[in-house]
Amino acid sequence: MTDAVLKGLLLGFFLAISVGPVIFAIIKHSINHGKKAGYFLVAGISASDIVLVLVAHFFTQLFHSLLVHKQAIAIGGGVFLMLLGVYTLFIKKVKTDDANRLVDKEYKAHHYAGMFFSGFLINILNPAVFLFWLAWTTAVHADAETMPHPNTYQFIVFGTCLLFVLLTDLLKVFMAARLRKKLTPKVLRIINIISGIILVGFGLVLATGLLASAPGTH
């Protein structure tokens, strides 16, 4: 099953380096809220990928039915990203102490639940992600038909892919959180402005349907 592992790694690498709203959301979230918050966001993203793989694999007809409404999904995802960007630009405040040093906010369980579902929605409301998984589940399924154990082959390919993407996302969180410790409030405000503009931009692109035909944007 070496071929299955290699294909899973290749697929995971491609998804991990795809430039999309997810990577900016992970970096922004981790810098603003710390490692734990970033991990919950990544957990939501990973959960949405797992759901999409399972739906594409076991409920192909349902997946195609959802894609019929990809324009509505794109608009919903675009609006969500734009709202997130506007919040980052105009509402999100950098919390500092009397010495103008960054202060870590204390979060409760419902805050982390919100971060989880934010990650889930950012990823699953992107039609490009739907198309990515539909294309690859179809291709891997065709390859699996030539293998002695097709189900095992598919499990290894997608399991390897999802694990690789999860680990790279966790690494992004870790590196962003490390960077946070060296940032001044002024620099963090600049990063928030840039992140907000990027998220609004992705939201506009997504809502206008330009990402709906992309091969995959993570």
Solvent accessible surface area in square Angstrom, and as a share of the most:
residue,aa,sasa,rsa
1,M,93,0.41
2,T,94,0.55
3,D,92,0.48
4,A,0,0.00
5,V,59,0.34
6,L,105,0.52
7,K,58,0.25
8,G,0,0.00
9,L,71,0.35
10,L,119,0.59
11,L,3,0.01
12,G,0,0.00
13,F,103,0.43
14,F,84,0.35
15,L,1,0.01
16,A,6,0.05
17,I,99,0.50
18,S,14,0.09
19,V,102,0.59
20,G,0,0.00
21,P,0,0.00
22,V,2,0.01
23,I,37,0.19
24,F,58,0.24
25,A,2,0.01
26,I,0,0.00
27,I,64,0.33
28,K,13,0.05
29,H,22,0.10
30,S,0,0.00
31,I,3,0.01
32,N,11,0.06
33,H,39,0.17
34,G,15,0.14
35,K,84,0.36
36,K,115,0.49
37,A,1,0.01
38,G,0,0.00
39,Y,78,0.30
40,F,72,0.30
41,L,2,0.01
42,V,1,0.00
43,A,40,0.31
44,G,0,0.00
45,I,1,0.00
46,S,20,0.13
47,A,27,0.21
48,S,0,0.00
49,D,1,0.01
50,I,76,0.38
51,V,59,0.34
52,L,3,0.02
53,V,11,0.06
54,L,86,0.43
55,V,25,0.14
56,A,5,0.04
57,H,57,0.25
58,F,135,0.56
59,F,118,0.49
60,T,61,0.36
61,Q,139,0.62
62,L,88,0.44
63,F,0,0.00
64,H,85,0.38
65,S,46,0.30
66,L,61,0.30
67,L,21,0.10
68,V,116,0.67
69,H,110,0.49
70,K,72,0.30
71,Q,133,0.59
72,A,64,0.50
73,I,27,0.13
74,A,1,0.01
75,I,79,0.40
76,G,33,0.31
77,G,2,0.02
78,G,0,0.00
79,V,65,0.38
80,F,50,0.21
81,L,2,0.01
82,M,43,0.19
83,L,115,0.57
84,L,39,0.19
85,G,0,0.00
86,V,62,0.36
87,Y,97,0.37
88,T,4,0.02
89,L,46,0.23
90,F,146,0.61
91,I,103,0.52
92,K,45,0.19
93,K,153,0.65
94,V,22,0.12
95,K,118,0.50
96,T,45,0.26
97,D,51,0.26
98,D,159,0.82
99,A,62,0.48
100,N,90,0.46
101,R,156,0.57
102,L,40,0.20
103,V,46,0.27
104,D,102,0.53
105,K,104,0.44
106,E,160,0.72
107,Y,39,0.15
108,K,138,0.59
109,A,86,0.67
110,H,119,0.53
111,H,58,0.26
112,Y,28,0.11
113,A,46,0.35
114,G,37,0.36
115,M,15,0.06
116,F,57,0.24
117,F,119,0.49
118,S,28,0.18
119,G,0,0.00
120,F,45,0.19
121,L,67,0.33
122,I,4,0.02
123,N,0,0.00
124,I,26,0.13
125,L,45,0.22
126,N,1,0.01
127,P,1,0.00
128,A,0,0.00
129,V,1,0.00
130,F,9,0.04
131,L,43,0.22
132,F,1,0.00
133,W,0,0.00
134,L,25,0.13
135,A,61,0.47
136,W,79,0.28
137,T,7,0.04
138,T,86,0.50
139,A,44,0.34
140,V,1,0.00
141,H,87,0.39
142,A,61,0.47
143,D,48,0.25
144,A,0,0.00
145,E,110,0.49
146,T,109,0.64
147,M,58,0.26
148,P,111,0.70
149,H,113,0.50
150,P,46,0.29
151,N,116,0.59
152,T,64,0.37
153,Y,5,0.02
154,Q,8,0.04
155,F,157,0.66
156,I,38,0.19
157,V,0,0.00
158,F,13,0.05
159,G,33,0.31
160,T,25,0.15
161,C,0,0.00
162,L,28,0.14
163,L,101,0.50
164,F,54,0.22
165,V,4,0.03
166,L,51,0.26
167,L,101,0.50
168,T,30,0.18
169,D,2,0.01
170,L,55,0.28
171,L,105,0.52
172,K,38,0.16
173,V,0,0.00
174,F,74,0.31
175,M,111,0.50
176,A,6,0.05
177,A,9,0.07
178,R,121,0.44
179,L,84,0.42
180,R,30,0.11
181,K,162,0.69
182,K,162,0.69
183,L,27,0.13
184,T,72,0.42
185,P,8,0.05
186,K,143,0.61
187,V,60,0.35
188,L,4,0.02
189,R,110,0.40
190,I,84,0.42
191,I,36,0.18
192,N,5,0.03
193,I,85,0.43
194,I,93,0.47
195,S,11,0.07
196,G,0,0.00
197,I,103,0.52
198,I,47,0.24
199,L,0,0.00
200,V,33,0.19
201,G,28,0.27
202,F,34,0.14
203,G,0,0.00
204,L,95,0.47
205,V,52,0.30
206,L,1,0.01
207,A,26,0.20
208,T,97,0.57
209,G,29,0.28
210,L,126,0.63
211,L,23,0.11
212,A,10,0.08
213,S,93,0.60
214,A,22,0.17
215,P,103,0.65
216,G,11,0.10
217,T,10,0.06
218,H,3,0.01
